[in-house]
């Protein structure tokens, strides 16, 4: 039989159990439960950097021994500063190819005037847009 570690099960039958089994009567008997162990206080101390973190690594996962100083500084900086710097750097990198190129022909003033005239002729967006009475009155000088 399996034994519970906190409960001691009586291995020798009592006199009452012997009589019940020998006489053929089906009687259930209750066993006295005795606790042999004592309650012990256990103090749980969580890991220093929260659950699922290692005790031998730093909180951010960057070991300071083999890492560049700017990476360590970025890992300890507030998130908004790191994200702002990253967005600024990538925006500058994305703008570099546009420095030497000319604007597309659709941005020229002649093309935009022709587009505006085409939209008015075909009555595009007549309530709020380019074909509205307000837009025609404001653009009368062109």
Secondary structure as a PSIPRED ss2 file (coil, helix, strand):
# PSIPRED VFORMAT (PSIPRED V4.0)

   1 X C   1.000  0.000  0.000
   2 X C   1.000  0.000  0.000
   3 X C   1.000  0.000  0.000
   4 X C   1.000  0.000  0.000
   5 X C   1.000  0.000  0.000
   6 X C   1.000  0.000  0.000
   7 X E   0.000  0.000  1.000
   8 X E   0.000  0.000  1.000
   9 X C   1.000  0.000  0.000
  10 X C   1.000  0.000  0.000
  11 X C   1.000  0.000  0.000
  12 X C   1.000  0.000  0.000
  13 X C   1.000  0.000  0.000
  14 X C   1.000  0.000  0.000
  15 X H   0.000  1.000  0.000
  16 X H   0.000  1.000  0.000
  17 X H   0.000  1.000  0.000
  18 X H   0.000  1.000  0.000
  19 X H   0.000  1.000  0.000
  20 X H   0.000  1.000  0.000
  21 X H   0.000  1.000  0.000
  22 X H   0.000  1.000  0.000
  23 X H   0.000  1.000  0.000
  24 X C   1.000  0.000  0.000
  25 X C   1.000  0.000  0.000
  26 X C   1.000  0.000  0.000
  27 X C   1.000  0.000  0.000
  28 X C   1.000  0.000  0.000
  29 X C   1.000  0.000  0.000
  30 X C   1.000  0.000  0.000
  31 X C   1.000  0.000  0.000
  32 X C   1.000  0.000  0.000
  33 X C   1.000  0.000  0.000
  34 X E   0.000  0.000  1.000
  35 X E   0.000  0.000  1.000
  36 X C   1.000  0.000  0.000
  37 X C   1.000  0.000  0.000
  38 X C   1.000  0.000  0.000
  39 X C   1.000  0.000  0.000
  40 X C   1.000  0.000  0.000
  41 X C   1.000  0.000  0.000
  42 X C   1.000  0.000  0.000
  43 X C   1.000  0.000  0.000
  44 X C   1.000  0.000  0.000
  45 X C   1.000  0.000  0.000
  46 X C   1.000  0.000  0.000
  47 X C   1.000  0.000  0.000
  48 X C   1.000  0.000  0.000
  49 X C   1.000  0.000  0.000
  50 X C   1.000  0.000  0.000
  51 X C   1.000  0.000  0.000
  52 X C   1.000  0.000  0.000
  53 X C   1.000  0.000  0.000
  54 X C   1.000  0.000  0.000
  55 X C   1.000  0.000  0.000
  56 X C   1.000  0.000  0.000
  57 X C   1.000  0.000  0.000
  58 X C   1.000  0.000  0.000
  59 X C   1.000  0.000  0.000
  60 X C   1.000  0.000  0.000
  61 X C   1.000  0.000  0.000
  62 X C   1.000  0.000  0.000
  63 X C   1.000  0.000  0.000
  64 X C   1.000  0.000  0.000
  65 X C   1.000  0.000  0.000
  66 X C   1.000  0.000  0.000
  67 X C   1.000  0.000  0.000
  68 X C   1.000  0.000  0.000
  69 X H   0.000  1.000  0.000
  70 X H   0.000  1.000  0.000
  71 X H   0.000  1.000  0.000
  72 X H   0.000  1.000  0.000
  73 X H   0.000  1.000  0.000
  74 X H   0.000  1.000  0.000
  75 X H   0.000  1.000  0.000
  76 X H   0.000  1.000  0.000
  77 X C   1.000  0.000  0.000
  78 X C   1.000  0.000  0.000
  79 X H   0.000  1.000  0.000
  80 X H   0.000  1.000  0.000
  81 X H   0.000  1.000  0.000
  82 X H   0.000  1.000  0.000
  83 X H   0.000  1.000  0.000
  84 X H   0.000  1.000  0.000
  85 X H   0.000  1.000  0.000
  86 X H   0.000  1.000  0.000
  87 X H   0.000  1.000  0.000
  88 X H   0.000  1.000  0.000
  89 X H   0.000  1.000  0.000
  90 X H   0.000  1.000  0.000
  91 X H   0.000  1.000  0.000
  92 X H   0.000  1.000  0.000
  93 X H   0.000  1.000  0.000
  94 X H   0.000  1.000  0.000
  95 X H   0.000  1.000  0.000
  96 X H   0.000  1.000  0.000
  97 X C   1.000  0.000  0.000
  98 X C   1.000  0.000  0.000
  99 X C   1.000  0.000  0.000
 100 X C   1.000  0.000  0.000
 101 X C   1.000  0.000  0.000
 102 X C   1.000  0.000  0.000
 103 X C   1.000  0.000  0.000
 104 X C   1.000  0.000  0.000
 105 X H   0.000  1.000  0.000
 106 X H   0.000  1.000  0.000
 107 X H   0.000  1.000  0.000
 108 X C   1.000  0.000  0.000
 109 X H   0.000  1.000  0.000
 110 X H   0.000  1.000  0.000
 111 X H   0.000  1.000  0.000
 112 X H   0.000  1.000  0.000
 113 X H   0.000  1.000  0.000
 114 X H   0.000  1.000  0.000
 115 X H   0.000  1.000  0.000
 116 X H   0.000  1.000  0.000
 117 X H   0.000  1.000  0.000
 118 X H   0.000  1.000  0.000
 119 X H   0.000  1.000  0.000
 120 X H   0.000  1.000  0.000
 121 X H   0.000  1.000  0.000
 122 X C   1.000  0.000  0.000
 123 X C   1.000  0.000  0.000
 124 X C   1.000  0.000  0.000
 125 X C   1.000  0.000  0.000
 126 X C   1.000  0.000  0.000
 127 X C   1.000  0.000  0.000
 128 X C   1.000  0.000  0.000
 129 X C   1.000  0.000  0.000
 130 X C   1.000  0.000  0.000
 131 X C   1.000  0.000  0.000
 132 X C   1.000  0.000  0.000
 133 X H   0.000  1.000  0.000
 134 X H   0.000  1.000  0.000
 135 X H   0.000  1.000  0.000
 136 X H   0.000  1.000  0.000
 137 X H   0.000  1.000  0.000
 138 X H   0.000  1.000  0.000
 139 X C   1.000  0.000  0.000
 140 X C   1.000  0.000  0.000
 141 X C   1.000  0.000  0.000
 142 X C   1.000  0.000  0.000
